[in-house]
Amino acid sequence: MITVVVVDDHPVVRAGMQRVLESAPDISVVAEGASGAEALHLVDRHRPDVLLLDVRLPDLSGVEVCQQLHHRAVETAVLILTAYDDPHTVFGLLERGACGYVLKDEALPILVCAVRAVAAGGTWLSAAVASQVVGRALGEPSSQSPDSSRFSLTPRETQVLQLLAQGLDNAAIADCLMVTKRTVQNHVSNIYAKLGTASRVEATLWAIRRGLTDVSWKAGQGDEH
């Protein structure tokens, strides 16, 4: 069972996240809070697998919470849930130990997949955030459009690549993104063509080298197209 602490200063948002997470048979929300101080206290008390954390809190910011947890060498994976995707906030949190970054406008459909990914030791980045990470890894100016990468991956293709790199097959990716398996197959084929790769192994190595994921490809996964 994956244990989760949810911290957001909006009760309605917390309730919605808890409802979605507890609909999954392998996830349990063990506590919830509304401030940075509560986040630190609840992590110390429950030692959850995942802390689902908002960035804008009434006392400590999400960045400060991440920094304190990082200094304490806490094993809890921090999954950021926010409406903010500016580079200063994104990289400030990732550099202080956040394992995942989910934007609120796409949160509910993918929240379970994101929690599972970071609980397993991986990463999860919303498509817009993943594009920023890839752009920085490729040395692009921060003002440059994500799609101006010389590899020209779209935000959705970037997200599919991240899921692929975490070992999900096409059916599981389709479930996470709420699209058809055929759509995922088309995205995977486009990714291979754009990156000049021929397999999931090669595409995963590309993603790892650019900081898109830190999860090694899982042996035994099929190489679907």
Z-matrix of the N, CA and C atoms (Angstrom, degrees):
N
C 1 1.466
C 2 1.526 1 109.93
N 3 1.320 2 117.34 1 128.50
C 4 1.469 3 122.72 2 176.86
C 5 1.521 4 108.56 3 -85.39
N 6 1.324 5 117.31 4 121.63
C 7 1.462 6 121.06 5 179.19
C 8 1.520 7 110.40 6 -96.28
N 9 1.331 8 115.28 7 138.49
C 10 1.464 9 121.28 8 -173.79
C 11 1.526 10 110.17 9 -133.33
N 12 1.341 11 115.84 10 138.03
C 13 1.458 12 122.72 11 167.69
C 14 1.522 13 107.26 12 -109.54
N 15 1.328 14 116.88 13 130.47
C 16 1.465 15 122.77 14 -178.72
C 17 1.520 16 109.32 15 -108.73
N 18 1.340 17 116.85 16 125.75
C 19 1.463 18 120.73 17 178.97
C 20 1.526 19 109.57 18 -128.84
N 21 1.327 20 114.86 19 115.31
C 22 1.466 21 122.77 20 178.10
C 23 1.522 22 106.30 21 -156.23
N 24 1.320 23 118.03 22 141.06
C 25 1.460 24 119.54 23 -175.73
C 26 1.522 25 113.62 24 -83.56
N 27 1.339 26 117.87 25 4.81
C 28 1.460 27 121.44 26 176.68
C 29 1.528 28 109.13 27 -109.00
N 30 1.339 29 118.51 28 112.44
C 31 1.470 30 121.14 29 -177.36
C 32 1.523 31 113.87 30 -57.17
N 33 1.324 32 117.40 31 -37.92
C 34 1.460 33 120.11 32 -178.81
C 35 1.527 34 110.42 33 -65.84
N 36 1.328 35 116.57 34 -40.03
C 37 1.464 36 120.47 35 178.28
C 38 1.524 37 110.18 36 -64.79
N 39 1.328 38 116.10 37 -44.29
C 40 1.471 39 119.51 38 178.91
C 41 1.528 40 110.75 39 -60.11
N 42 1.313 41 116.20 40 -43.93
C 43 1.462 42 120.20 41 -179.02
C 44 1.528 43 111.09 42 -62.79
N 45 1.320 44 116.64 43 -40.97
C 46 1.460 45 120.25 44 179.17
C 47 1.519 46 111.93 45 -64.63
N 48 1.332 47 116.31 46 -42.46
C 49 1.461 48 119.83 47 179.31
C 50 1.520 49 110.89 48 -66.02
N 51 1.320 50 116.38 49 -42.30
C 52 1.460 51 119.48 50 179.74
C 53 1.524 52 110.77 51 -62.01
N 54 1.324 53 116.66 52 -42.04
C 55 1.468 54 120.69 53 -179.40
C 56 1.529 55 110.67 54 -61.81
N 57 1.331 56 116.75 55 -44.11
C 58 1.459 57 120.39 56 -179.57
C 59 1.524 58 111.11 57 -66.59
N 60 1.323 59 116.65 58 -45.61
C 61 1.461 60 119.98 59 -176.88
C 62 1.525 61 111.88 60 -64.97
N 63 1.311 62 116.49 61 -41.81
C 64 1.456 63 118.62 62 -176.39
C 65 1.522 64 113.00 63 -79.09
N 66 1.318 65 116.64 64 -2.93
C 67 1.466 66 119.31 65 171.03
C 68 1.525 67 110.74 66 -76.39
N 69 1.341 68 116.62 67 -15.48
C 70 1.469 69 121.42 68 177.25
C 71 1.528 70 108.96 69 -86.82
N 72 1.309 71 118.35 70 134.49
C 73 1.468 72 120.31 71 -175.78
C 74 1.518 73 114.79 72 -69.28
N 75 1.335 74 117.48 73 -16.57
C 76 1.463 75 120.18 74 -175.74
C 77 1.522 76 113.32 75 -107.75
N 78 1.351 77 118.04 76 12.54
C 79 1.463 78 121.43 77 -177.72
C 80 1.524 79 110.22 78 -126.82
N 81 1.339 80 115.50 79 136.46
C 82 1.464 81 121.08 80 177.91
C 83 1.526 82 109.49 81 -132.05
N 84 1.336 83 116.74 82 124.30
C 85 1.462 84 121.35 83 174.26
C 86 1.530 85 107.68 84 -83.83
N 87 1.325 86 116.94 85 111.80
C 88 1.466 87 120.68 86 -173.35
C 89 1.528 88 112.81 87 -92.05
N 90 1.335 89 117.34 88 -18.32
C 91 1.471 90 120.38 89 179.06
C 92 1.516 91 109.16 90 -167.36
N 93 1.340 92 115.69 91 162.05
C 94 1.459 93 120.49 92 175.58
C 95 1.515 94 109.31 93 -142.93
N 96 1.332 95 116.12 94 153.03
C 97 1.451 96 121.32 95 -179.06
C 98 1.508 97 111.34 96 -146.33
N 99 1.345 98 116.18 97 174.46
C 100 1.458 99 120.58 98 -174.50
C 101 1.531 100 113.31 99 -126.90
N 102 1.329 101 117.77 100 7.46
C 103 1.466 102 120.01 101 -177.34
C 104 1.521 103 110.57 102 -147.42
N 105 1.336 104 115.29 103 165.52
C 106 1.454 105 120.02 104 177.55
C 107 1.513 106 112.25 105 -63.88
N 108 1.338 107 116.72 106 -40.41
C 109 1.458 108 120.39 107 178.34
C 110 1.524 109 110.99 108 -61.31
N 111 1.327 110 116.62 109 -40.85
C 112 1.462 111 120.11 110 177.11
C 113 1.531 112 111.01 111 -65.14
N 114 1.315 113 116.90 112 -36.96
C 115 1.462 114 119.96 113 178.46
C 116 1.524 115 110.41 114 -58.87
N 117 1.323 116 116.68 115 -47.55
C 118 1.470 117 120.86 116 -179.88
C 119 1.521 118 111.12 117 -63.76
N 120 1.320 119 116.09 118 -43.05
C 121 1.465 120 120.56 119 -179.37
C 122 1.531 121 111.08 120 -64.48
N 123 1.330 122 116.42 121 -45.04
C 124 1.464 123 120.28 122 -176.82
C 125 1.529 124 111.91 123 -68.63
N 126 1.323 125 116.74 124 -34.41
C 127 1.468 126 119.11 125 176.23
C 128 1.523 127 110.14 126 -67.15
N 129 1.339 128 117.29 127 -43.23
C 130 1.468 129 120.58 128 177.21
C 131 1.528 130 111.44 129 -61.04
N 132 1.316 131 115.75 130 -38.38
C 133 1.465 132 120.12 131 -175.20
C 134 1.533 133 112.63 132 -77.20
N 135 1.342 134 116.72 133 -43.61
C 136 1.465 135 119.81 134 -171.51
C 137 1.531 136 113.90 135 -102.80
N 138 1.334 137 117.38 136 -19.13
C 139 1.463 138 121.17 137 -176.44
C 140 1.533 139 110.98 138 47.21
N 141 1.316 140 117.03 139 56.75
C 142 1.472 141 119.68 140 -176.81
C 143 1.527 142 111.42 141 -70.79
N 144 1.312 143 115.27 142 162.86
C 145 1.463 144 119.76 143 174.11
C 146 1.525 145 110.73 144 -69.30
N 147 1.337 146 115.95 145 -36.29
C 148 1.464 147 120.82 146 -175.55
C 149 1.525 148 110.21 147 -136.35
N 150 1.324 149 116.28 148 135.92
C 151 1.463 150 122.70 149 168.56
C 152 1.516 151 107.39 150 -106.94
N 153 1.320 152 117.17 151 115.47
C 154 1.462 153 122.95 152 177.05
C 155 1.522 154 106.53 153 -92.19
N 156 1.327 155 117.74 154 111.54
C 157 1.460 156 122.49 155 -163.83
C 158 1.517 157 112.86 156 -126.39
N 159 1.325 158 115.94 157 130.60
C 160 1.463 159 121.60 158 172.07
C 161 1.532 160 108.72 159 -78.64
N 162 1.326 161 117.02 160 159.11
C 163 1.467 162 121.32 161 -179.72
C 164 1.514 163 111.43 162 -87.92
N 165 1.320 164 117.34 163 -44.25
C 166 1.460 165 121.78 164 -176.44
C 167 1.525 166 109.07 165 -94.76
N 168 1.321 167 115.83 166 105.65
C 169 1.463 168 122.26 167 179.83
C 170 1.522 169 109.14 168 -122.88
N 171 1.328 170 119.12 169 159.77
C 172 1.464 171 120.53 170 -172.81
C 173 1.520 172 115.44 171 -69.22
N 174 1.333 173 118.90 172 -16.90
C 175 1.459 174 119.71 173 -179.81
C 176 1.525 175 110.60 174 -121.39
N 177 1.312 176 117.29 175 -86.62
C 178 1.455 177 121.15 176 175.90
C 179 1.518 178 110.14 177 -81.32
N 180 1.320 179 116.96 178 146.41
C 181 1.457 180 119.81 179 175.44
C 182 1.524 181 109.49 180 -82.39
N 183 1.323 182 115.33 181 165.95
C 184 1.457 183 119.22 182 175.64
C 185 1.517 184 112.07 183 -58.92
N 186 1.332 185 116.78 184 -35.58
C 187 1.468 186 120.92 185 177.72
C 188 1.524 187 110.57 186 -61.63
N 189 1.338 188 116.76 187 -44.50
C 190 1.466 189 120.30 188 -179.75
C 191 1.526 190 111.44 189 -65.99
N 192 1.324 191 116.55 190 -38.89
C 193 1.466 192 120.01 191 177.95
C 194 1.526 193 110.03 192 -62.91
N 195 1.336 194 116.54 193 -47.10
C 196 1.463 195 120.34 194 178.44
C 197 1.522 196 111.51 195 -58.84
N 198 1.329 197 115.60 196 -42.18
C 199 1.459 198 119.70 197 -178.00
C 200 1.528 199 110.76 198 -63.73
N 201 1.321 200 116.96 199 -43.77
C 202 1.456 201 119.57 200 179.84
C 203 1.524 202 111.85 201 -65.57
N 204 1.321 203 117.09 202 -42.22
C 205 1.457 204 120.20 203 178.26
C 206 1.529 205 110.97 204 -64.46
N 207 1.320 206 115.98 205 -38.10
C 208 1.464 207 120.71 206 178.51
C 209 1.522 208 110.63 207 -63.32
N 210 1.331 209 116.69 208 -43.09
C 211 1.474 210 120.65 209 179.38
C 212 1.521 211 111.28 210 -65.79
N 213 1.306 212 117.27 211 -30.42
C 214 1.464 213 121.12 212 179.53
C 215 1.521 214 112.57 213 -83.25
N 216 1.320 215 116.39 214 -2.96
C 217 1.466 216 122.24 215 -178.61
C 218 1.525 217 111.85 216 55.87
N 219 1.328 218 116.20 217 39.56
C 220 1.461 219 121.37 218 178.12
C 221 1.529 220 109.24 219 -71.94
N 222 1.312 221 116.49 220 138.01
C 223 1.457 222 120.57 221 -177.31
C 224 1.527 223 113.45 222 -81.89
N 225 1.310 224 118.31 223 -11.07
C 226 1.464 225 121.55 224 178.88
C 227 1.531 226 110.79 225 -59.02
N 228 1.319 227 116.86 226 130.35
C 229 1.464 228 120.96 227 176.22
C 230 1.521 229 109.23 228 -80.34
N 231 1.326 230 116.72 229 132.58
C 232 1.464 231 121.39 230 -179.45
C 233 1.527 232 109.73 231 -99.75
N 234 1.325 233 115.18 232 121.43
C 235 1.461 234 122.30 233 176.74
C 236 1.523 235 107.69 234 -111.62
N 237 1.321 236 116.37 235 113.87
C 238 1.463 237 121.91 236 -178.48
C 239 1.530 238 109.94 237 -80.57
N 240 1.311 239 115.44 238 135.80
C 241 1.466 240 121.23 239 175.66
C 242 1.521 241 107.14 240 -128.08
N 243 1.317 242 117.39 241 112.45
C 244 1.459 243 120.39 242 -172.39
C 245 1.523 244 111.23 243 -155.24
N 246 1.323 245 115.16 244 166.94
C 247 1.456 246 120.99 245 174.69
C 248 1.526 247 111.12 246 -95.06
N 249 1.332 248 117.63 247 -5.26
C 250 1.459 249 121.88 248 -173.19
C 251 1.525 250 110.93 249 -96.98
N 252 1.340 251 116.75 250 127.10
C 253 1.462 252 120.01 251 178.01
C 254 1.527 253 111.97 252 -128.45
N 255 1.342 254 116.98 253 24.92
C 256 1.455 255 119.68 254 176.17
C 257 1.527 256 109.29 255 -70.03
N 258 1.334 257 119.02 256 146.95
C 259 1.469 258 121.75 257 -175.48
C 260 1.526 259 113.50 258 -56.72
N 261 1.335 260 118.32 259 -37.29
C 262 1.465 261 120.18 260 -178.87
C 263 1.526 262 110.58 261 -60.46
N 264 1.324 263 116.55 262 -45.12
C 265 1.466 264 120.27 263 179.69
C 266 1.522 265 111.08 264 -70.27
N 267 1.325 266 116.52 265 -46.44
C 268 1.467 267 120.89 266 -177.71
C 269 1.523 268 111.37 267 -56.88
N 270 1.334 269 116.67 268 -56.10
C 271 1.460 270 119.22 269 -174.27
C 272 1.525 271 111.86 270 -75.84
N 273 1.340 272 117.14 271 -26.48
C 274 1.458 273 119.35 272 174.26
C 275 1.516 274 111.52 273 -60.85
N 276 1.323 275 116.73 274 -39.61
C 277 1.463 276 121.38 275 -179.79
C 278 1.524 277 111.95 276 -77.76
N 279 1.327 278 117.26 277 -44.08
C 280 1.464 279 119.73 278 -179.67
C 281 1.525 280 111.34 279 -64.12
N 282 1.328 281 116.63 280 -37.49
C 283 1.459 282 120.02 281 -179.92
C 284 1.524 283 112.45 282 -71.71
N 285 1.329 284 116.90 283 -15.93
C 286 1.464 285 120.95 284 178.74
C 287 1.523 286 112.30 285 -104.23
N 288 1.313 287 115.69 286 17.85
C 289 1.450 288 119.20 287 168.81
C 290 1.510 289 118.09 288 105.59
N 291 1.334 290 118.97 289 -1.03
C 292 1.470 291 119.26 290 176.82
C 293 1.530 292 109.27 291 -62.52
N 294 1.325 293 116.13 292 136.56
C 295 1.471 294 121.22 293 -178.44
C 296 1.520 295 112.63 294 -93.94
N 297 1.314 296 116.58 295 -17.19
C 298 1.448 297 119.26 296 -177.89
C 299 1.516 298 111.08 297 -153.35
N 300 1.327 299 115.58 298 159.32
C 301 1.472 300 121.40 299 -175.27
C 302 1.520 301 107.90 300 -145.86
N 303 1.325 302 115.82 301 106.95
C 304 1.461 303 121.68 302 -177.71
C 305 1.525 304 109.45 303 -113.10
N 306 1.311 305 116.91 304 131.46
C 307 1.462 306 121.18 305 177.26
C 308 1.522 307 109.41 306 -85.57
N 309 1.324 308 116.35 307 139.67
C 310 1.464 309 120.63 308 -173.07
C 311 1.520 310 113.59 309 -63.74
N 312 1.320 311 117.54 310 -26.60
C 313 1.469 312 117.99 311 -178.16
C 314 1.518 313 112.95 312 -72.33
N 315 1.330 314 117.34 313 -9.31
C 316 1.465 315 119.95 314 176.36
C 317 1.519 316 111.31 315 -128.34
N 318 1.328 317 116.77 316 13.32
C 319 1.462 318 121.14 317 -167.76
C 320 1.521 319 114.80 318 -66.08
N 321 1.335 320 117.40 319 -54.34
C 322 1.458 321 118.61 320 -168.17
C 323 1.531 322 114.27 321 -60.29
N 324 1.352 323 119.36 322 -43.24
C 325 1.464 324 117.75 323 -178.77
C 326 1.533 325 113.91 324 -64.72
N 327 1.344 326 118.25 325 -26.68
C 328 1.470 327 120.12 326 -174.12
C 329 1.516 328 113.14 327 -112.80
N 330 1.337 329 117.67 328 2.91
C 331 1.458 330 120.33 329 -171.58
C 332 1.521 331 112.46 330 -60.70
N 333 1.318 332 116.99 331 -43.17
C 334 1.469 333 120.23 332 -178.98
C 335 1.525 334 110.54 333 -62.40
N 336 1.322 335 117.15 334 -44.44
C 337 1.467 336 120.32 335 179.03
C 338 1.520 337 111.29 336 -63.10
N 339 1.330 338 116.73 337 -40.09
C 340 1.458 339 120.35 338 179.99
C 341 1.522 340 111.19 339 -64.41
N 342 1.323 341 117.39 340 -44.04
C 343 1.462 342 121.16 341 179.25
C 344 1.525 343 110.30 342 -63.16
N 345 1.307 344 117.22 343 -44.52
C 346 1.466 345 120.07 344 178.96
C 347 1.530 346 111.19 345 -61.12
N 348 1.328 347 116.31 346 -40.07
C 349 1.462 348 120.14 347 -177.66
C 350 1.526 349 111.64 348 -63.84
N 351 1.327 350 117.71 349 -49.60
C 352 1.469 351 119.13 350 -177.48
C 353 1.521 352 111.55 351 -72.50
N 354 1.337 353 117.57 352 -30.26
C 355 1.465 354 120.57 353 177.32
C 356 1.518 355 110.78 354 -65.54
N 357 1.332 356 116.73 355 -29.40
C 358 1.465 357 121.30 356 -179.96
C 359 1.517 358 112.64 357 -84.79
N 360 1.349 359 116.53 358 3.54
C 361 1.455 360 119.91 359 178.82
C 362 1.507 361 114.62 360 95.08
N 363 1.330 362 116.15 361 8.56
C 364 1.449 363 119.99 362 -179.60
C 365 1.514 364 112.38 363 -100.61
N 366 1.313 365 115.27 364 -161.50
C 367 1.454 366 121.79 365 178.68
C 368 1.522 367 109.21 366 -126.42
N 369 1.327 368 115.40 367 161.82
C 370 1.466 369 121.10 368 172.76
C 371 1.517 370 107.32 369 -146.74
N 372 1.319 371 115.64 370 123.05
C 373 1.456 372 121.20 371 178.17
C 374 1.515 373 109.45 372 -127.05
N 375 1.338 374 116.15 373 132.84
C 376 1.459 375 119.23 374 171.55
C 377 1.525 376 109.07 375 -57.85
N 378 1.316 377 116.35 376 155.47
C 379 1.463 378 120.39 377 -173.74
C 380 1.530 379 112.44 378 -55.47
N 381 1.334 380 117.37 379 -44.27
C 382 1.464 381 120.28 380 -178.70
C 383 1.517 382 111.67 381 -64.77
N 384 1.321 383 116.26 382 -36.29
C 385 1.467 384 120.92 383 179.07
C 386 1.521 385 110.27 384 -73.11
N 387 1.320 386 116.46 385 -41.78
C 388 1.463 387 120.24 386 178.27
C 389 1.524 388 110.85 387 -59.24
N 390 1.315 389 117.16 388 -38.20
C 391 1.459 390 120.65 389 178.92
C 392 1.516 391 111.22 390 -63.82
N 393 1.332 392 117.14 391 -37.39
C 394 1.463 393 120.30 392 176.53
C 395 1.525 394 111.39 393 -64.86
N 396 1.337 395 116.10 394 -41.25
C 397 1.461 396 120.33 395 -179.96
C 398 1.525 397 110.71 396 -63.85
N 399 1.329 398 116.17 397 -45.02
C 400 1.455 399 120.05 398 178.16
C 401 1.528 400 110.22 399 -63.17
N 402 1.342 401 116.46 400 -42.41
C 403 1.454 402 120.19 401 179.41
C 404 1.513 403 112.42 402 -59.15
N 405 1.322 404 117.12 403 -42.78
C 406 1.465 405 120.26 404 178.42
C 407 1.525 406 110.72 405 -66.36
N 408 1.340 407 116.49 406 -40.85
C 409 1.466 408 119.82 407 179.96
C 410 1.526 409 111.47 408 -62.60
N 411 1.332 410 116.05 409 -31.73
C 412 1.463 411 120.57 410 179.66
C 413 1.523 412 112.35 411 -88.49
N 414 1.332 413 116.51 412 0.87
C 415 1.452 414 120.46 413 176.62
C 416 1.501 415 114.56 414 78.01
N 417 1.337 416 117.28 415 23.88
C 418 1.456 417 120.31 416 179.14
C 419 1.518 418 110.88 417 -78.55
N 420 1.341 419 119.05 418 146.14
C 421 1.461 420 120.87 419 171.68
C 422 1.514 421 110.18 420 -59.14
N 423 1.339 422 117.07 421 144.95
C 424 1.461 423 120.79 422 -176.66
C 425 1.514 424 112.88 423 -62.99
N 426 1.329 425 117.69 424 -22.81
C 427 1.457 426 120.86 425 -179.16
C 428 1.526 427 112.49 426 -82.72
N 429 1.341 428 115.84 427 -8.01
C 430 1.449 429 119.02 428 -176.86
C 431 1.516 430 110.33 429 -75.28
N 432 1.293 431 116.58 430 144.06
C 433 1.459 432 121.04 431 179.46
C 434 1.510 433 110.81 432 -63.76
N 435 1.366 434 118.35 433 138.51
C 436 1.449 435 119.89 434 178.91
C 437 1.524 436 113.35 435 -54.95
N 438 1.327 437 116.21 436 -35.24
C 439 1.455 438 119.22 437 -177.39
C 440 1.521 439 112.85 438 -79.15
N 441 1.344 440 117.70 439 -1.35
C 442 1.453 441 119.40 440 178.25
C 443 1.516 442 111.41 441 -87.43
N 444 1.331 443 117.19 442 3.37
C 445 1.458 444 121.10 443 173.05
C 446 1.511 445 109.13 444 -52.66
N 447 1.330 446 116.23 445 144.57
C 448 1.461 447 118.52 446 -179.51
C 449 1.517 448 111.53 447 -63.24
N 450 1.349 449 117.26 448 -15.65
C 451 1.447 450 120.16 449 176.72
C 452 1.528 451 111.28 450 -90.95
N 453 1.320 452 118.58 451 -15.26
C 454 1.466 453 124.24 452 173.28
C 455 1.515 454 114.39 453 56.50
N 456 1.327 455 117.61 454 36.15
C 457 1.460 456 119.24 455 173.75
C 458 1.511 457 109.14 456 -72.82
N 459 1.325 458 116.79 457 135.39
C 460 1.453 459 120.25 458 174.41
C 461 1.531 460 108.65 459 -75.89
N 462 1.344 461 118.03 460 163.37
C 463 1.473 462 119.11 461 176.53
C 464 1.525 463 112.73 462 -54.67
N 465 1.330 464 118.14 463 -39.91
C 466 1.463 465 119.76 464 -179.98
C 467 1.529 466 111.03 465 -68.11
N 468 1.324 467 117.64 466 -40.33
C 469 1.463 468 119.97 467 177.40
C 470 1.521 469 111.26 468 -64.03
N 471 1.329 470 116.36 469 -36.98
C 472 1.458 471 120.06 470 176.68
C 473 1.523 472 110.57 471 -61.88
N 474 1.321 473 116.59 472 -40.99
C 475 1.460 474 120.67 473 179.73
C 476 1.530 475 111.00 474 -68.40
N 477 1.321 476 117.53 475 -40.91
C 478 1.466 477 120.94 476 176.95
C 479 1.528 478 110.00 477 -62.43
N 480 1.321 479 117.18 478 -41.64
C 481 1.459 480 120.71 479 178.29
C 482 1.521 481 111.31 480 -60.53
N 483 1.314 482 116.59 481 -40.96
C 484 1.464 483 120.18 482 179.31
C 485 1.530 484 110.84 483 -62.84
N 486 1.316 485 116.92 484 -44.07
C 487 1.460 486 120.82 485 179.19
C 488 1.525 487 110.97 486 -66.73
N 489 1.314 488 115.83 487 -41.35
C 490 1.454 489 120.69 488 177.19
C 491 1.526 490 110.28 489 -58.81
N 492 1.334 491 116.03 490 -42.82
C 493 1.463 492 120.85 491 -178.54
C 494 1.519 493 112.70 492 -67.35
N 495 1.329 494 116.67 493 -20.85
C 496 1.461 495 120.01 494 178.56
C 497 1.525 496 111.98 495 -89.62
N 498 1.333 497 115.99 496 6.75
C 499 1.452 498 119.88 497 172.71
C 500 1.510 499 115.61 498 94.03
N 501 1.326 500 118.62 499 6.15
C 502 1.463 501 120.58 500 -179.99
C 503 1.521 502 110.06 501 -76.99
N 504 1.328 503 116.37 502 139.77
C 505 1.453 504 118.98 503 174.56
C 506 1.529 505 108.73 504 -83.30
N 507 1.322 506 115.84 505 177.26
C 508 1.464 507 119.73 506 -173.98
C 509 1.520 508 112.56 507 -62.36
N 510 1.331 509 116.72 508 -37.13
C 511 1.463 510 119.79 509 -179.77
C 512 1.522 511 110.95 510 -65.18
N 513 1.334 512 116.69 511 -42.25
C 514 1.466 513 120.51 512 179.88
C 515 1.525 514 111.01 513 -67.51
N 516 1.330 515 117.35 514 -38.66
C 517 1.463 516 120.84 515 176.90
C 518 1.529 517 109.81 516 -63.12
N 519 1.314 518 116.81 517 -42.46
C 520 1.468 519 120.72 518 178.73
C 521 1.522 520 110.67 519 -60.54
N 522 1.332 521 117.58 520 -41.03
C 523 1.459 522 120.81 521 178.75
C 524 1.522 523 111.01 522 -63.66
N 525 1.340 524 116.72 523 -43.94
C 526 1.469 525 120.84 524 -178.37
C 527 1.528 526 111.84 525 -62.99
N 528 1.325 527 115.92 526 -42.10
C 529 1.465 528 120.30 527 -174.59
C 530 1.530 529 112.84 528 -93.59
N 531 1.331 530 115.59 529 -1.97
C 532 1.458 531 121.05 530 178.28
C 533 1.532 532 111.35 531 58.02
N 534 1.340 533 115.05 532 47.86
C 535 1.458 534 122.12 533 174.91
C 536 1.529 535 107.33 534 -130.50
N 537 1.322 536 116.83 535 176.86
C 538 1.457 537 120.09 536 179.45
C 539 1.530 538 110.51 537 -81.61
N 540 1.327 539 114.69 538 158.87
C 541 1.464 540 119.68 539 177.29
C 542 1.523 541 110.39 540 -62.77
N 543 1.321 542 117.54 541 -36.39
C 544 1.467 543 120.78 542 177.96
C 545 1.515 544 111.25 543 -61.53
N 546 1.330 545 117.29 544 -39.66
C 547 1.465 546 120.46 545 177.31
C 548 1.516 547 110.54 546 -61.42
N 549 1.322 548 116.43 547 -43.32
C 550 1.470 549 120.03 548 178.50
C 551 1.523 550 110.41 549 -63.17
N 552 1.322 551 117.37 550 -42.83
C 553 1.461 552 120.55 551 178.65
C 554 1.522 553 111.33 552 -58.29
N 555 1.332 554 116.11 553 -40.32
C 556 1.476 555 119.97 554 177.69
C 557 1.521 556 110.94 555 -64.65
N 558 1.344 557 116.67 556 -42.59
C 559 1.467 558 119.92 557 178.34
C 560 1.531 559 110.97 558 -61.89
N 561 1.325 560 116.52 559 -43.71
C 562 1.466 561 120.04 560 -179.30
C 563 1.527 562 110.70 561 -61.96
N 564 1.316 563 116.80 562 -43.46
C 565 1.467 564 120.55 563 178.24
C 566 1.525 565 111.07 564 -61.31
N 567 1.348 566 116.81 565 -41.61
C 568 1.465 567 120.62 566 178.05
C 569 1.524 568 111.41 567 -64.55
N 570 1.334 569 116.27 568 -40.15
C 571 1.472 570 120.72 569 178.97
C 572 1.525 571 110.02 570 -61.28
N 573 1.334 572 116.59 571 -47.93
C 574 1.462 573 120.16 572 178.75
C 575 1.527 574 111.00 573 -56.93
N 576 1.329 575 116.00 574 -44.49
C 577 1.461 576 119.93 575 -177.70
C 578 1.526 577 111.45 576 -65.19
N 579 1.319 578 117.01 577 -43.00
C 580 1.469 579 120.52 578 -177.50
C 581 1.522 580 112.68 579 -70.61
N 582 1.335 581 116.62 580 -36.50
C 583 1.464 582 119.71 581 -178.16
C 584 1.519 583 112.42 582 -87.34
N 585 1.316 584 117.10 583 -11.49
C 586 1.451 585 120.06 584 -176.93
C 587 1.514 586 111.94 585 72.93
N 588 1.335 587 116.86 586 30.01
C 589 1.451 588 121.53 587 -179.57
C 590 1.523 589 109.53 588 -108.20
N 591 1.345 590 115.42 589 163.69
C 592 1.451 591 119.16 590 -176.75
C 593 1.516 592 112.87 591 -124.77
N 594 1.332 593 117.58 592 0.75
C 595 1.461 594 119.36 593 -176.44
C 596 1.516 595 110.12 594 -155.17
N 597 1.324 596 115.49 595 168.90
C 598 1.461 597 121.33 596 176.17
C 599 1.529 598 110.85 597 -64.83
N 600 1.310 599 116.67 598 -35.17
C 601 1.464 600 119.97 599 179.41
C 602 1.520 601 110.16 600 -60.02
N 603 1.322 602 117.20 601 -49.80
C 604 1.465 603 121.04 602 -178.44
C 605 1.526 604 111.23 603 -64.76
N 606 1.328 605 116.76 604 -42.66
C 607 1.463 606 119.96 605 179.43
C 608 1.526 607 110.68 606 -64.61
N 609 1.334 608 117.09 607 -38.61
C 610 1.462 609 120.88 608 178.58
C 611 1.521 610 111.02 609 -64.81
N 612 1.315 611 117.22 610 -42.60
C 613 1.473 612 120.29 611 178.04
C 614 1.523 613 110.63 612 -60.74
N 615 1.328 614 116.60 613 -38.92
C 616 1.468 615 120.63 614 177.19
C 617 1.530 616 109.44 615 -60.32
N 618 1.341 617 116.28 616 -45.36
C 619 1.466 618 120.67 617 -178.75
C 620 1.521 619 111.78 618 -65.35
N 621 1.321 620 117.59 619 -40.91
C 622 1.467 621 121.54 620 -179.59
C 623 1.522 622 110.50 621 -64.77
N 624 1.319 623 117.27 622 -44.14
C 625 1.470 624 121.18 623 -177.66
C 626 1.514 625 112.27 624 -63.58
N 627 1.328 626 116.69 625 -24.20
C 628 1.459 627 119.81 626 -179.31
C 629 1.514 628 112.95 627 -104.47
N 630 1.314 629 116.85 628 14.21
C 631 1.461 630 121.03 629 174.15
C 632 1.513 631 114.83 630 74.81
N 633 1.323 632 117.09 631 14.03
C 634 1.461 633 119.88 632 -178.74
C 635 1.524 634 111.02 633 -75.09
N 636 1.316 635 117.07 634 -27.43
C 637 1.457 636 122.48 635 176.52
C 638 1.511 637 108.41 636 -156.27
N 639 1.331 638 116.65 637 155.28
C 640 1.462 639 120.13 638 175.70
C 641 1.522 640 110.98 639 -118.92
N 642 1.326 641 115.62 640 19.77
C 643 1.459 642 120.44 641 -179.30
C 644 1.519 643 109.10 642 -99.48
N 645 1.306 644 116.74 643 126.84
C 646 1.456 645 120.97 644 177.48
C 647 1.524 646 109.54 645 -69.43
N 648 1.299 647 116.20 646 148.98
C 649 1.453 648 121.45 647 177.86
C 650 1.515 649 109.52 648 -60.56
N 651 1.319 650 117.02 649 137.37
C 652 1.455 651 121.39 650 -176.67
C 653 1.516 652 110.53 651 -86.45
N 654 1.315 653 115.66 652 123.47
C 655 1.454 654 120.40 653 178.58
C 656 1.522 655 109.39 654 -60.06
N 657 1.318 656 115.68 655 142.53
C 658 1.450 657 120.18 656 176.69
C 659 1.505 658 114.19 657 97.69
N 660 1.350 659 117.27 658 -10.93
C 661 1.459 660 118.16 659 177.01
C 662 1.514 661 109.60 660 -71.36
N 663 1.316 662 116.62 661 140.74
C 664 1.450 663 120.47 662 177.90
C 665 1.511 664 110.70 663 -71.49
N 666 1.317 665 116.71 664 157.25
C 667 1.455 666 121.22 665 179.19
C 668 1.501 667 109.10 666 -104.70
N 669 1.343 668 114.71 667 69.02
C 670 1.458 669 120.10 668 -175.91
C 671 1.511 670 110.73 669 -73.88
N 672 1.289 671 117.28 670 155.20
C 673 1.472 672 123.22 671 173.70
C 674 1.507 673 109.19 672 -121.35
